[in-house]
Amino acid sequence: MRKLIYYISATLDGFIAGPEGQYDFLPFDGEEAEAILTDFPETMPTPARAPFGVADRAAQRFDTVIMGRATYDPGLKAGLTSPYAHLTQYVVSRTLVSPDPAVTVVDDPVPLVRELKEQDSGLDIWLCGGGKLAAVLRDEIDELIIKRHPIFLGSGIPLFDGPFTPTRFAPVGTRSFNSGFSLTHFAKVQS
C-alpha cells in the first residue's frame, strides 16, 4: 500500500513559509542540497531538474504530488501551469479551474488520498504543502520528512494550520549537517 508523506521544509519555530507565503529565505546549497538531490530528485520542479543535474534521475520515493492552492499559485503566477510534469499532480482548491491537462484539481483531498493509497502499484504520495492542507489530511499522513532549517521566523504559515488535534509520530532517523540543517523522518504512531 502506498503512503502519504508530508515532505516539507520548516523553520526552528515550525513555519513552512513567511506570513505572505515567502520561502526564498530558505537556503538550498551545499551538502544539504546534494543530499536532497540524491535522495529526493523528483521533488525538484520540472524546470529546475536539468539545471540541478537530476533531469534523468528516476524517482526515489514519490510518483505523485498533492498540493494546496497557495503552494501551487507562485508557479502559476510565473506561467508554470505544470510544476511537476514528471509526477502525477493534484491541486486542492474549491475555486481553481485546472489551467493544464496534466494537473487535476480536486475540492476534497481525503477521498482522493484514500483512493491513491489503496492502489496496488506506484510509489508514495508527496504532500507538498501547505499547512492548511496538511491539517485537513492529518489522519491520512503516514510519515513526515521535515527539512529543518536553523532559522527562526516568529510568524508565518505553520507546518499544520488547523484545529488542536494531538497526533503522535515517532522519530525514525535524523541526518544532521554542519550548517545546522537537519533532515528528520517520522512515522505515525498507530494507536
N, C-alpha and C positions, 0 to 999 in steps of 0.2 A: 504494500500500500504506500502511496506517495505521502509525503509530509508537507505541511505548510510551515515555512521557515521565515521568520522575521529577521532578515539580514539588513542591518542598518547602522549608520554612523550615529554616535551620540557623544555629547559632552560630559564632563565630570558631573554636572548637575542635572543630567538626564534629558537634555534637549536635543532634538534632531535637526532643528533649524532655528534661525532667529525669529523674532516676533512677526516679521514681514515675509517669512519664508527664506531668508538668506541662508546660504550654505557655503558661500565662496571663501569663508574664513577657515574651513576645514582643509588642512594640507593633504596633498596626495603626491608624495615623493619619497625617495629613499627606499630603505629596506621594507617599510610598511607597504608602499605601492607595489614593490616587487612581490611581496607575499600575496597580496590581493590578486595581482595579475596572474600569479601562478595557480592559486587555489580557487579563484572565482573569476576566470576570464570572461565568462558570459555576463557578468554584471556590469561590464563596460557598455555604455550606449553604442549602438552600431557605428555612428560616425567616429567614435574615439577608438574603435578596435584596431584599425590599421595604424594610426599614429602611436598607439601603445604597444604595437607588435603582437597583438593577440587575434588578429583577423582570422587566422587559420586554426586557432586552438579550439578544440572540441569543448563543449560544456562539461564542467566537472561535477556540478551539483544540481543546476536548475535548467529546465527547458521551458518553463512558464513563469511569467511575471504578472503580478496583480498590484495595481497602484491606485491611490486615490486621485481625485481630480486635481488637488493642489500640487501633488507630485508630478502629474502629467503636464500641467499648464506651462511651466517655464520652457520646456522644449517646444510645446505647441506655439507659444508666442514667438519663438525663434524660427518657426516654419518647419519644425521637426514633428511630423504627424505620427511617425512610427519609430519611436526612440530605441526600441529593442527588436528590430526586424528579424534578428536571429533567434528570437524566442516567440512563443505564443503569448500575446499581450492582451491583458484585460484592464480596463479602467472603470472604476466605480464612480458613477455620477447619476444624479436624477435629472440633470438638465442637458448634458453634453450629447450632441448627435455625433456619432463617430465620423471624424474627419478623414479616416483612412480605412480601407477594407481590411488591413492587417491588424486593426485594433478593434476588439469587441468591447462595447460599453454595456455595463450591467448596472442595475439600480440596487440589487440586493446581493451582496457578496457571499452570504452564508450558504445558500443552496449551491451556488457556483463552486465554492471551495469544497463543500462536501462531495459534490459530483466529481470534481477533479481528483480528490484524494482516493476515491473508490476505483479509479481506473487501474487496470492491471499493469499497464506499461507506462513508461515515462519516468523522467527524473523528478526531483522535488519541485515544489512551487515556491517561488520567491515572493514574499510580501515585501515590496519595495518601500512602501510608505503610503500614507503618513500616519500621524498619531491618532487621529480620529478613526481611521480605517482599522488600525491595529486594535483599538479598543472594541470596535464592533466585532472583530474576528478573534478576540482574546480566547474564547473557548475552543477555537479551531486551530490555534497556533500550537505546533508540536515542539518547535525548537526556536531559540533565539540565538543569533550570532551578532554580537554587538562589537562594532569597531569603536572603541572608546578613545576619544581624543583628550589630551591633557589641557583642556580649555574649559573655562567657567564662563557662562553667559549671563546668568541672573534671571533671564526670562526668555521665552521663545515657545516653540512648538514642542510639547513633551513627547517622550517616547510612546506613551499611551495617554491619549486625551479623552477620557471617558469617566464613568462613574466609579466610585470606590468599590473595587471588587478584588480582594486579595486572591492572587493566583500564584501558586508555588512553582518555581523552576529550580533545578539543581545544576550546579556547575559541572560541566563535562571536561572542560580544559581551557587553559588560557595560554596565549602566546604573547609575551611582552617584548617590547622593543626599547632600545636605549633612549629614544625620544620621549618615552612616557606613554606612547600609544600602546594599546593592547587589543587583542582580538580574543573575545571570550565567548565560548559556546555553552549554552544552557539547554537542558531538556526539561520538558514539562513533567512535574511530579504527578503521577497518576494517583488519584485518591481511592 
